[in-house]
Amino acid sequence: MIGLDLSRGMLERARRQTSPAIGAQWVQASVERIPFGSQTFDRIVSGLVLDHVRDLPAFFLGIATALRPGGRAIVTAVHPDMQRRTGPTVRFTAAGREYHTDGTIHEKADILTAIQQAGLSIDQFQEPPVTEPLVARREAWRDRLGCPALLLLALTRAADHHYDH
Ligand SMILES: C[S@@+](CC[C@H](N)C(=O)[O-])C[C@H]1O[C@@H](n2cnc3c(N)ncnc32)[C@H](O)[C@@H]1O
């Protein structure tokens, strides 16, 4: 298992939360230039990174290239409708410090085009909204009730798709 992130701090956080028994490797790099050869991975999971990446085609082509034929990817992102409400920049506090990370709003149509151009097929495309149970846990989200919160994508690299690089 390999964990990749641009931020050394986030990699360190992930390392602390992962059992050493898994033997994971932690790699500081951009998902826009995945530093592994083609057809390396059976599975790729990308959590809430897509909305920080500017180059959509590079994001999905990188994932498609790194997957083995028939390999699958799970990609999650903050939904563009939610980003429009909250602003694309994400602010959070960790270990008592304030952080912010710039975000980019990608429209659904552009995401679908980039997925298709990368030779990936879509097995699942879900847009779960903010629900009452969520609002019960976080009252500040009441004004977002019903708004799609996330994009959840399950993708497969076709067994016979050929890449030039
Ligand atoms: C909202 S956090 C999600 C963290 C983690 N993936 C998770 O699901 O809990 C967004 C992460 O994207 C990382 N990130 C932003 N741009 C990136 C890029 N071009 N390549 C790799 N990671 C990136 C940030 O460093 C940050 O850790």
The ligand as a Gaussian input file, in Angstrom:
#p B3LYP/6-31G(d) Opt

LIG

0 1
 C       -9.225000      17.612000       2.287000
 S       -7.629000      16.909000       2.436000
 C       -7.971000      15.156000       2.280000
 C       -6.920000      14.311000       2.968000
 C       -7.077000      12.796000       2.863000
 N       -6.929000      12.371000       1.471000
 C       -8.391000      12.330000       3.432000
 O       -9.235000      11.843000       2.663000
 O       -8.580000      12.445000       4.638000
 C       -6.940000      17.339000       0.834000
 C       -5.541000      16.789000       0.634000
 O       -5.152000      16.955000      -0.713000
 C       -3.752000      17.160000      -0.742000
 N       -3.395000      17.690000      -2.070000
 C       -3.742000      18.884000      -2.606000
 N       -3.246000      18.976000      -3.860000
 C       -2.580000      17.808000      -4.120000
 C       -1.857000      17.297000      -5.234000
 N       -1.709000      18.016000      -6.367000
 N       -1.309000      16.086000      -5.144000
 C       -1.430000      15.341000      -4.010000
 N       -2.111000      15.762000      -2.919000
 C       -2.683000      16.986000      -2.976000
 C       -3.542000      18.117000       0.435000
 O       -2.196000      18.134000       0.849000
 C       -4.474000      17.492000       1.484000
 O       -3.812000      16.536000       2.259000

